[in-house]
Structures are given as C-alpha cells and as structure tokens.
Amino acid sequence: MPRPSLSENAAKRKGEKLAQKTVGAAKSVIETASNLVDTTKKPRKRTTSNASIPTLKFTTPNKVEGQLPQFNPQQYQVSDPLSPPKSMPQVTQSQFVSASRIYDGGMRALQLTGKAFDLTRERFVVEGKKAKTFSAGVQTATAFEKVKGDLTDYQIQLQNNQQKKIELGTAKLRTTTVQSIAVETEKELSEKLAQAQAGAELAQLQTQEKQTKLAEFKLQLTPQV
C-alpha cells in the first residue's frame, strides 16, 4: 500500500483536532444542560429587583457570539466539486457516531429542560389564577360583610323608629291627660267662681238685712213727740 502523503497526514491531524473540538463542544453543551436541570431542581433564592437578571445569561446581544460553536466557513470552501481539498476538516465514522450520540443526548437533555421550563411556566400561570381566585373570594366575603353591616344598620334604625313611636304614643297620652286635667280644672275653677259669686251675693243680702234691722232698731230708740 502507498504511504499517505504529508498533506494527507496534515489533513488527518486537522480532522482529529476538529473532532476533538467537536466532542469538547458537545460535552460543554451536555454540562450546560445538566447544570440547567440541576438549577431547576434546587430551590432558588429570592433576589432583589435589579436592572440585570442573574438567572438569565443572554442579557446583551454581544454575548451571543461568544457562546456559538467555532466555525470557519472558509475551511469548507470547494472550488472543484470533483476534487475537494484534502485540508478540509474531517472526522472518522466512529468519531461521527460518537459525537452524534453526544449531540443527540445533549438535545434530549435540552428538550427535557425545556419541558421543565414549560411545566414551571404553567405552574406560575396556575399560581396566578389561584391568587386571582383568592382575591375574588376575599372581595366576595367583603361584599357579604358589607351586606351584613347594612342589615345591622337597618335593624338598628328599625328599633330606633319603634322606640320613637312608643315615645310619640306616650307624648300623645300625656297631651290628652293634660288636656283632660285642664278641662276639669277649668270646671273646678268655674264652680269655685260661682260659689264665690253666690257667697258674695249672700253676704250682700245679709248686709242689707242687717242694715234694715239696724235702721228699725234705731227708729225704736228714737223718742216719739
């Protein structure tokens, strides 16, 4: 068999290095996915409201490029389709299968992580509905208590009105009694006036009678000539 040329050996070494980089990138993806899964399992600490959110890594667009896999499109440029350059990065079949398995596992891990985020989102939605429902229940209870207060005020006002009716009846009875007393007092005073007038008239008649007797007695005492 002919020995491989230096260019072929160099291309092979480049392919092996690229495969190692690919495997390393795949491992990094798996580690990142596993870290995300672990962080979803661990209880999160409450943080204060800041301009940047520590749990979100993609805060600025200039950080996106640093997280992309290394890729040089010029290494895959082909001028002659029938004679591809031997310097093109290559991997063996076993390296391809191994790296593909790692990538597939990483994508499955990311899909599971995404499902965990979907579940957490739905949980937050349900928690929000629970809070709104509780608030509606509190508002309903408050409305019931207001109705109870209105009913209590009505009953108090009803009792006050009944007491005022009783006081009104007592006042009317008192007025009627005073009027009756006034009528009877007026009658009594009229009788006393009549009695006083009769007494005065009787006294006047008695006075006249006594004056007449006195005059007759004086005539008897006068000597006759």
C-alpha positions in Angstrom: 0.0 0.0 0.0 1.3 3.5 -0.8 2.2 5.6 2.2 0.0 8.6 2.9 1.4 12.0 1.8 2.3 14.8 4.2 -0.7 16.7 3.1 -3.0 13.7 3.9 -1.4 13.3 7.3 -1.8 17.0 8.0 -5.5 16.8 6.9 -6.0 13.8 9.1 -4.4 15.6 12.1 -6.6 18.6 11.5 -9.7 16.3 11.2 -8.8 14.6 14.5 -8.3 18.0 16.2 -11.6 19.2 14.8 -13.3 16.1 16.1 -11.8 16.6 19.5 -13.0 20.2 19.5 -16.5 18.9 18.4 -16.5 16.4 21.1 -15.4 19.0 23.6 -18.2 21.4 22.5 -20.7 18.6 22.8 -19.5 17.8 26.3 -19.8 21.5 27.1 -23.4 21.5 25.8 -24.3 18.5 28.0 -22.7 20.0 31.0 -24.6 23.2 30.5 -27.9 21.3 30.0 -27.2 19.2 33.2 -26.4 22.4 35.1 -29.7 23.9 33.9 -31.6 20.7 35.1 -29.8 20.9 38.5 -30.7 24.5 38.9 -34.4 23.8 38.2 -34.3 21.1 41.0 -32.6 23.4 43.5 -34.7 26.0 45.4 -34.0 29.4 44.0 -33.1 32.3 46.3 -35.1 35.4 46.2 -33.2 38.3 44.6 -33.8 42.0 44.7 -35.1 43.8 41.6 -32.1 44.9 39.6 -31.6 46.1 36.0 -29.9 42.7 35.1 -31.4 39.3 36.0 -28.7 36.9 37.2 -30.6 33.8 36.1 -30.7 34.9 32.5 -27.4 34.7 30.7 -28.4 36.3 27.5 -28.7 39.9 28.7 -26.9 41.6 25.8 -26.5 40.6 22.1 -22.7 41.0 22.2 -22.5 37.9 24.5 -24.3 35.7 22.0 -21.3 35.3 19.6 -19.1 34.0 22.4 -21.5 31.1 23.1 -21.6 29.9 19.5 -19.6 26.9 18.4 -16.4 27.6 16.5 -17.0 27.6 12.8 -14.8 28.7 9.9 -16.7 28.6 6.6 -13.5 29.1 4.6 -12.3 25.7 5.6 -15.2 24.1 3.8 -14.9 26.2 0.6 -14.8 23.9 -2.5 -13.6 25.2 -5.9 -13.7 21.9 -7.8 -16.6 19.6 -6.8 -14.7 16.6 -8.2 -11.5 17.4 -6.3 -12.3 18.6 -2.8 -9.4 20.0 -0.8 -7.7 17.5 1.5 -7.2 20.2 4.1 -11.0 20.2 4.7 -11.7 19.2 8.3 -12.8 15.6 8.5 -13.8 13.0 11.1 -13.9 9.3 11.1 -17.0 7.2 11.1 -16.5 6.2 14.7 -15.9 9.8 15.7 -19.0 10.9 13.8 -21.1 8.2 15.6 -19.7 9.1 19.0 -20.2 12.8 18.5 -23.7 12.3 17.1 -24.6 10.3 20.2 -23.4 13.1 22.4 -25.2 15.7 20.4 -28.4 13.6 20.4 -28.1 13.2 24.2 -27.5 16.9 24.6 -30.6 17.8 22.5 -32.7 15.3 24.5 -31.4 16.9 27.7 -32.2 20.4 26.4 -35.7 19.2 25.4 -36.3 17.8 28.9 -35.0 21.1 30.3 -37.4 23.0 28.0 -40.3 20.8 29.2 -39.3 21.6 32.8 -39.5 25.3 31.9 -42.9 24.7 30.2 -44.1 23.0 33.4 -42.8 25.8 35.6 -44.5 28.4 33.3 -47.8 26.6 33.6 -47.3 26.3 37.4 -46.8 30.0 37.6 -49.9 30.6 35.5 -51.9 28.3 37.8 -50.4 30.1 40.9 -51.5 33.4 39.3 -55.1 32.1 38.8 -55.1 30.8 42.3 -54.1 34.2 43.6 -56.8 35.9 41.5 -59.4 33.4 42.7 -58.4 34.0 46.3 -58.7 37.8 45.7 -62.1 37.3 44.2 -63.1 35.2 47.2 -61.9 38.0 49.6 -63.8 40.6 47.6 -67.0 38.4 47.8 -66.5 37.9 51.6 -66.1 41.7 51.9 -69.3 42.3 50.0 -71.1 39.8 52.2 -69.8 41.6 55.3 -71.0 44.9 53.9 -74.5 43.5 53.4 -74.4 42.2 57.0 -73.5 45.7 58.1 -76.3 47.2 56.1 -78.7 44.7 57.6 -77.5 45.5 61.1 -77.9 49.3 60.4 -81.4 48.6 59.1 -82.3 46.7 62.3 -80.9 49.4 64.5 -82.9 52.0 62.6 -86.0 49.9 62.9 -85.6 49.7 66.7 -85.0 53.4 66.8 -88.2 54.0 64.9 -90.2 51.7 67.2 -88.8 53.5 70.2 -89.7 56.8 68.7 -93.3 55.5 68.0 -93.5 54.5 71.7 -92.3 57.9 72.8 -94.8 59.5 70.4 -97.7 57.5 71.8 -96.6 58.4 75.4 -96.4 62.0 74.4 -99.8 61.9 72.9 -101.2 60.3 76.0 -99.5 62.9 78.1 -101.0 65.6 76.0 -104.5 64.1 76.2 -104.1 63.8 80.0 -103.0 67.4 80.3 -105.9 68.5 78.2 -108.4 66.5 80.4 -106.9 67.9 83.5 -107.1 71.4 82.1 -110.8 70.9 81.3 -111.6 69.5 84.8 -109.5 72.3 86.3 -111.5 74.8 84.3 -114.7 73.3 85.5 -113.5 73.4 89.1 -112.4 77.0 88.8 -115.8 77.8 87.3 -117.6 76.2 90.2 -115.4 78.0 92.7 -116.1 81.2 90.9 -119.8 80.5 91.0 -119.6 79.7 94.7 -117.6 82.8 95.4 -120.2 84.9 93.5 -123.0 83.2 95.4 -121.3 83.8 98.7 -120.7 87.4 97.8 -124.4 87.8 96.9 -125.5 86.1 100.1 -123.2 88.3 102.1 -124.6 91.4 100.4 -128.2 90.3 101.2 -127.2 89.6 104.8 -125.6 93.0 105.0 -128.8 94.6 103.6 -130.9 92.6 106.1 -128.8 93.7 109.0 -128.8 97.3 107.8 -132.6 97.2 107.7 -132.8 95.7 111.2 -130.4 98.3 112.4 -132.5 101.1 110.9 -135.6 99.7 112.5 -133.9 99.4 115.8 -132.8 103.0 115.6 -136.4 104.0 115.0 -137.5 102.2 118.1 -134.9 104.1 120.1 -135.9 107.5 118.9 -138.4 109.1 121.4 -141.8 109.9 120.0 -143.0 113.6 120.3 
